[in-house]
Amino acid sequence: MKLIFFGTTGALPTKDNANTSFAVVRGESAVLVDASGNPFQCLLRTDPGVSGLEAVILTHAHPDHIYALPSLIQNLILVNRKKLLYIIANEHTAEKAKQLLAVFSLLSNKEIFPIKWLSGENVQTDHIPGLQISLFPVNHPISTSGVRIITAATSVVYSSDTLPSERVVSEAADARVLIHESTGSHINREKLNQDGHSSARQAGEIAAKAGVEKLFLCHIDFGRCPPPDELKREANAVFKGTVITPELFRLYEV
């Protein structure tokens, strides 16, 4: 399994970095996690590319995680996609996504390809070849899902947007990799937690409790927090595994 990050910022992107979104790739299959920036263009830069896209996971309905879904669907229509696409989300997020697509009449487009919605708080699916995907609830102001993806050889857990959550610890307990939000510095943890977010140190604490090997920090508020190296040091103060602030479009083997 491979990870490719298309963006790692929090709600506010920078001139060089987009909102947090990434692809999970296994063989000829790709799964997109959250839809921000220009997902179609980003997928063009991956292998297996757009044709390998099997599913889109939407963690929650805040704008920075869902706003690019209509453009992705429209672009897939324009390239004459015929293959089924799974959209996986909790029920609240799925409903908001359908409403967003309805604004542009995309679901009623006569050229639309098949879409199968898999929704629920604890939805699980093995529809994607070689991947088992499950959602679980985390702590954020609106209904938000963490994500667990398993292959025969490894597993990855993504916290999505959340304040420190014991559910993330339990889901990641036998995972190799944890991707955890790190919206800011531990100095500002009280405000971060009030807003439903975590500090870099808190991400490290969750990773240490879970016993993972690697921790990827994402959803970083680059405009209001220390540089990435300082966030890594915060996390490494409590987590002795590998801490990574992802480089965009780099291929990470997990």
C-alpha positions, 0 to 999 in steps of 0.5 A, spaced: 500 500 500 502 506 498 500 513 500 500 520 496 498 526 499 495 532 495 495 537 500 496 537 508 493 544 510 488 545 515 482 549 513 486 555 509 490 553 504 497 556 502 500 558 495 504 552 495 499 547 499 492 545 498 487 542 504 488 535 506 487 530 501 490 524 499 490 517 495 491 510 498 494 506 492 494 498 491 496 495 485 492 498 479 486 501 484 486 508 488 482 510 493 481 518 494 480 520 501 477 527 501 475 532 496 479 538 495 483 542 491 483 539 484 482 532 485 482 530 478 488 533 476 492 530 482 490 523 480 493 524 473 499 525 477 499 518 480 500 511 478 494 508 476 491 515 475 484 517 474 482 510 471 484 506 477 480 511 482 475 506 485 472 510 491 472 516 494 472 517 502 469 523 505 470 524 512 465 530 514 462 535 510 466 541 512 468 545 506 475 544 506 474 536 505 468 536 500 468 542 496 471 539 490 467 533 489 462 536 484 468 538 479 471 531 480 464 528 478 464 532 472 471 531 470 469 523 470 463 524 466 467 528 461 472 523 460 466 518 459 467 514 465 463 508 465 466 504 471 462 504 478 465 509 483 464 508 490 462 514 495 464 512 502 461 517 508 457 517 514 450 518 513 450 526 514 456 527 510 453 523 504 447 527 505 451 533 504 455 531 498 448 529 495 446 536 496 452 539 493 452 535 487 444 536 486 446 544 485 450 542 479 445 537 477 450 532 476 447 526 479 441 527 474 446 528 468 444 523 462 452 521 462 453 520 469 457 513 470 454 508 476 455 511 483 454 506 489 453 510 496 456 506 502 454 510 508 453 509 516 457 511 522 461 504 522 460 502 515 465 497 512 466 494 505 471 490 502 468 492 495 475 495 493 480 489 491 485 487 496 482 493 501 478 493 507 475 500 509 472 502 515 469 508 518 469 510 525 466 516 529 471 521 532 470 528 536 469 534 531 463 539 532 459 535 526 459 528 524 466 526 522 469 519 521 476 516 522 478 511 516 481 505 517 484 501 511 487 494 511 491 490 506 493 483 507 500 486 509 499 492 513 494 497 515 493 505 516 488 509 520 487 516 518 484 520 524 480 526 520 479 532 524 478 530 531 480 532 538 484 527 541 480 520 541 481 514 544 477 511 539 483 513 534 487 509 539 483 503 539 482 503 531 490 504 530 492 499 536 495 494 530 496 499 525 503 500 522 501 507 520 497 513 523 495 519 519 493 524 524 491 531 524 496 536 527 492 543 526 497 547 531 502 547 537 501 544 543 501 551 546 495 553 543 492 546 545 486 549 549 483 553 543 485 547 538 481 542 542 475 547 543 475 547 536 475 540 535 482 539 533 489 536 536 496 539 537 502 536 534 504 533 541 497 530 542 498 527 535 504 524 538 501 521 544 495 518 540 501 514 536 505 512 542 498 509 545 496 506 539 504 503 538 504 505 531 511 505 527 510 511 523 506 518 524 504 522 519 502 529 521 497 533 516 491 538 517 496 543 519 495 551 520 501 553 516 499 560 517 498 560 525 503 555 527 510 553 528 514 550 522 513 543 520 520 541 523 518 544 530 511 540 530 515 534 528 519 535 535 513 536 539 510 529 536 517 526 537 517 528 545 512 523 546 512 518 540 519 515 539 517 512 532 518 516 525 514 522 524 513 525 517 510 531 515 508 529 508 511 532 501 506 533 496 506 527 491 511 523 494 510 516 494 510 513 501 510 505 502 507 503 508 
